[in-house]
Amino acid sequence: MTGDAARGTAVRAPLYQVKAELFRALAHPARIRILELLGDRGHSAGELAREIGIEPAHLSQQMAVLRRTNLVVAHKEGTSVHYALADPQLADLLRIARDILTASLAGQADLLADLRATTPPS
């Protein structure tokens, strides 16, 4: 062994890199929808698959990404696996993203209305 590993010190990734990993984990429509649903309350895997309309195998893949990045926690209840947000602030993050998108789209709607108002009739 050489370097930091040999000295027993961990090499830490810069914060911007860790943030990029977080946003990569969020960069899938099914994962966003899962997190939105979990922001309301915990759900079983079966409930999530039905609500989102995806196959259990696909849900399992998406949940693995969310678990690996510590965005969700899982626990077994009988034969079912139940999921919850690891941090309630994730629901806030998704609400803020929605607010940003709403403001952006409102601005685009205003621009479109201005364009239509200034376009000479054909």
BABASE-703869 format. One record per residue (C-alpha): residue number from 1; x negated, y negated, z negated; residue in one letter. Coordinates in steps of 0.5 Angstrom, whole numbers, plus 500, padded with zeros to 3 digits. Last residue first. Layout:
BEGIN
<r k="NUM" east="X" north="Y" up="Z" r="A"/>
...
# end
This chain:
BEGIN
<r k="122" east="601" north="427" up="583" r="S"/>
<r k="121" east="602" north="423" up="577" r="P"/>
<r k="120" east="596" north="419" up="574" r="P"/>
<r k="119" east="593" north="422" up="568" r="T"/>
<r k="118" east="592" north="418" up="562" r="T"/>
<r k="117" east="598" north="420" up="558" r="A"/>
<r k="116" east="596" north="428" up="559" r="R"/>
<r k="115" east="588" north="426" up="557" r="L"/>
<r k="114" east="591" north="422" up="551" r="D"/>
<r k="113" east="595" north="428" up="549" r="A"/>
<r k="112" east="589" north="433" up="550" r="L"/>
<r k="111" east="585" north="429" up="546" r="L"/>
<r k="110" east="590" north="429" up="540" r="D"/>
<r k="109" east="591" north="437" up="541" r="A"/>
<r k="108" east="583" north="437" up="540" r="Q"/>
<r k="107" east="583" north="433" up="534" r="G"/>
<r k="106" east="588" north="438" up="531" r="A"/>
<r k="105" east="584" north="444" up="533" r="L"/>
<r k="104" east="578" north="441" up="529" r="S"/>
<r k="103" east="582" north="439" up="523" r="A"/>
<r k="102" east="586" north="446" up="523" r="T"/>
<r k="101" east="579" north="450" up="524" r="L"/>
<r k="100" east="576" north="446" up="518" r="I"/>
<r k="99" east="582" north="448" up="514" r="D"/>
<r k="98" east="582" north="455" up="516" r="R"/>
<r k="97" east="574" north="455" up="514" r="A"/>
<r k="96" east="576" north="452" up="508" r="I"/>
<r k="95" east="581" north="457" up="506" r="R"/>
<r k="94" east="576" north="463" up="508" r="L"/>
<r k="93" east="571" north="460" up="503" r="L"/>
<r k="92" east="576" north="459" up="498" r="D"/>
<r k="91" east="578" north="467" up="499" r="A"/>
<r k="90" east="571" north="468" up="498" r="L"/>
<r k="89" east="570" north="465" up="492" r="Q"/>
<r k="88" east="574" north="470" up="489" r="P"/>
<r k="87" east="568" north="474" up="488" r="D"/>
<r k="86" east="567" north="482" up="490" r="A"/>
<r k="85" east="574" north="482" up="493" r="L"/>
<r k="84" east="578" north="488" up="492" r="A"/>
<r k="83" east="578" north="495" up="495" r="Y"/>
<r k="82" east="582" north="501" up="493" r="H"/>
<r k="81" east="580" north="508" up="495" r="V"/>
<r k="80" east="586" north="513" up="494" r="S"/>
<r k="79" east="585" north="521" up="492" r="T"/>
<r k="78" east="587" north="519" up="485" r="G"/>
<r k="77" east="585" north="512" up="484" r="E"/>
<r k="76" east="578" north="511" up="487" r="K"/>
<r k="75" east="574" north="504" up="486" r="H"/>
<r k="74" east="571" north="499" up="491" r="A"/>
<r k="73" east="568" north="492" up="491" r="V"/>
<r k="72" east="568" north="487" up="497" r="V"/>
<r k="71" east="563" north="482" up="499" r="L"/>
<r k="70" east="557" north="486" up="497" r="N"/>
<r k="69" east="553" north="485" up="504" r="T"/>
<r k="68" east="553" north="493" up="504" r="R"/>
<r k="67" east="561" north="493" up="501" r="R"/>
<r k="66" east="563" north="489" up="507" r="L"/>
<r k="65" east="559" north="493" up="512" r="V"/>
<r k="64" east="562" north="499" up="510" r="A"/>
<r k="63" east="569" north="496" up="510" r="M"/>
<r k="62" east="568" north="495" up="517" r="Q"/>
<r k="61" east="566" north="502" up="519" r="Q"/>
<r k="60" east="571" north="505" up="514" r="S"/>
<r k="59" east="577" north="501" up="518" r="L"/>
<r k="58" east="574" north="504" up="524" r="H"/>
<r k="57" east="575" north="511" up="522" r="A"/>
<r k="56" east="582" north="509" up="519" r="P"/>
<r k="55" east="584" north="507" up="525" r="E"/>
<r k="54" east="586" north="499" up="526" r="I"/>
<r k="53" east="593" north="496" up="525" r="G"/>
<r k="52" east="591" north="491" up="520" r="I"/>
<r k="51" east="597" north="492" up="515" r="E"/>
<r k="50" east="597" north="500" up="516" r="R"/>
<r k="49" east="589" north="500" up="516" r="A"/>
<r k="48" east="589" north="496" up="510" r="L"/>
<r k="47" east="595" north="499" up="506" r="E"/>
<r k="46" east="591" north="506" up="507" r="G"/>
<r k="45" east="584" north="503" up="505" r="A"/>
<r k="44" east="588" north="501" up="498" r="S"/>
<r k="43" east="589" north="494" up="497" r="H"/>
<r k="42" east="587" north="489" up="492" r="G"/>
<r k="41" east="591" north="482" up="492" r="R"/>
<r k="40" east="592" north="476" up="496" r="D"/>
<r k="39" east="584" north="475" up="497" r="G"/>
<r k="38" east="584" north="482" up="499" r="L"/>
<r k="37" east="589" north="481" up="505" r="L"/>
<r k="36" east="584" north="475" up="508" r="E"/>
<r k="35" east="578" north="479" up="507" r="L"/>
<r k="34" east="581" north="485" up="511" r="I"/>
<r k="33" east="583" north="480" up="516" r="R"/>
<r k="32" east="576" north="477" up="516" r="I"/>
<r k="31" east="573" north="484" up="517" r="R"/>
<r k="30" east="578" north="486" up="523" r="A"/>
<r k="29" east="576" north="479" up="526" r="P"/>
<r k="28" east="568" north="480" up="526" r="H"/>
<r k="27" east="563" north="475" up="524" r="A"/>
<r k="26" east="564" north="475" up="517" r="L"/>
<r k="25" east="558" north="480" up="516" r="A"/>
<r k="24" east="554" north="476" up="520" r="R"/>
<r k="23" east="556" north="470" up="516" r="F"/>
<r k="22" east="553" north="473" up="510" r="L"/>
<r k="21" east="547" north="475" up="513" r="E"/>
<r k="20" east="546" north="468" up="516" r="A"/>
<r k="19" east="546" north="466" up="509" r="K"/>
<r k="18" east="541" north="471" up="507" r="V"/>
<r k="17" east="536" north="468" up="512" r="Q"/>
<r k="16" east="538" north="461" up="510" r="Y"/>
<r k="15" east="536" north="462" up="503" r="L"/>
<r k="14" east="529" north="465" up="505" r="P"/>
<r k="13" east="528" north="472" up="504" r="A"/>
<r k="12" east="525" north="475" up="498" r="R"/>
<r k="11" east="519" north="479" up="498" r="V"/>
<r k="10" east="519" north="483" up="491" r="A"/>
<r k="9" east="513" north="484" up="487" r="T"/>
<r k="8" east="510" north="490" up="485" r="G"/>
<r k="7" east="503" north="488" up="487" r="R"/>
<r k="6" east="502" north="494" up="492" r="A"/>
<r k="5" east="509" north="491" up="495" r="A"/>
<r k="4" east="506" north="484" up="496" r="D"/>
<r k="3" east="500" north="486" up="500" r="G"/>
<r k="2" east="498" north="493" up="501" r="T"/>
<r k="1" east="500" north="500" up="500" r="M"/>
# end
